Amino acid sequence: MEVPYNEPDAGLLAKHGAGDNAAPLSITEISALLKRTVEDRFGFVRLRGELSGVKRAASGHLYCSLKDEGARIDGVMWRGTAQRLSFQPEDGIEVIATGKLTTYPGRSSYQIVIERMEIAGEGALLALLARTKARLEAEGLFDAARKRPLPFMPRTIGVVTSPTGAVIRDILHRLGDRFPVRVIVWPVLVQGQDAGRQVAAAVRGFSDLAEGGFVPRPDLVIVARGGGSIEDLWAFNEEEVVRAIADSVIPVISAVGHETDTTLADFAADLRAPTPTAAAELAVPVRAELINQIAELLLRKRRGQMRALALAGERLASRADRLPLPQAILASRTQRLDDAAERLRRGLLHRTGVAQAALSRDAGALRPALLAARVARGRERVAAAGLRAALLGTAQARARDRLAGLARVMSQLDPDKPLERGFARVLDPAGQTVTSAAAGAREAALTLKFRDGALAVQPVTAGAPRPARSTPARPAPTKSEQGRLF
């Protein structure tokens, strides 16, 4: 039974009446009492509401508000818990938050410390999916212009999937049947809280491999998972996975779920396969079919070559039929050759006979008596000409005297001969002798040739000033010295 509290008359100073045990509490004390009361009473609650004012602090903590039609409550999720969220919180998403209520003395308010957050129903999940798709599509991540063609015959294929499921076995089996290639499996979780982060890291990891390294970089990447509900496939709808696929430098095939399942990864990938097995079929051609195609092409090539040879043979045969026989072409030439050979034989015989007759005629005149007579007549003509040795010596003496006289005259006519007696010879730049002052004045430079050498000079006309010289002036010439040339 509560005892009524009789408030004393208000005065200037606070007073305590007799038996008064209600001492005043400080603000901190009452806040602590409220905090313990709220946390004891509401230590575990589940709230359903719409997210509002979602933001992440630099520390990694998540702050938000939960609201419905009539009320609003603040919420906080610490960094360790926020990192384990399986979706990206956004304003407008209806969620179910599990945690405990507490108070925040700094603002005299209460809030929920969220330990678990889930999307409230499949409808809310689909709404979140639609908003995320619209936002990423507006950024151009799903544009057809970004799609790249797949390599026709990849040498290495990277597969991002669970290593223990049936998906990887189906892919390896299908690749082995069609065209065996090297397969590198990057094991990841395909469902759960950490699945999205692992898938995104695997796609980026394949792109970061160096070409020609110890682990070769794949020519094609397949992101695969079996079928399931929208919740099971949610990891492939996360923004981190979609951006990793869009940024991949390697063409990506998305093979998530069955034919009716669609994820955002399918829109970002270069090609969507309805099933993982279909992805393996799209990745490589059929080796047997390629061998058959090559064999067929070789056969067609041989047929074409044989057809061309046969056609050429037919053309050659038809043209050869129209040509005359070689014997007919050479018949007239052969006859002319035979005629010429017969004429040559007869001509040689005739010429030989004529030569033999001439030789016989000339040989009759070559008798010793006739030759001796001809020699005697020659000696008589030589004696009559008077070609004696004394006459030849006299002619040589006269010629020698004439030659000596010409030599003496030539030495006197040599223009350099007077130089030995102290004279000088004036030459122009062309090496010709200058014989007058007027001719020398017209030249820019002259050469004085002496007995022991030559001296280059510059003519100066009478009355013209002499050019300045940098060397000391020579003393004026005496009367016996030559002042200037002209």
Disulfide bonds with the S-S distance in Angstrom:
none
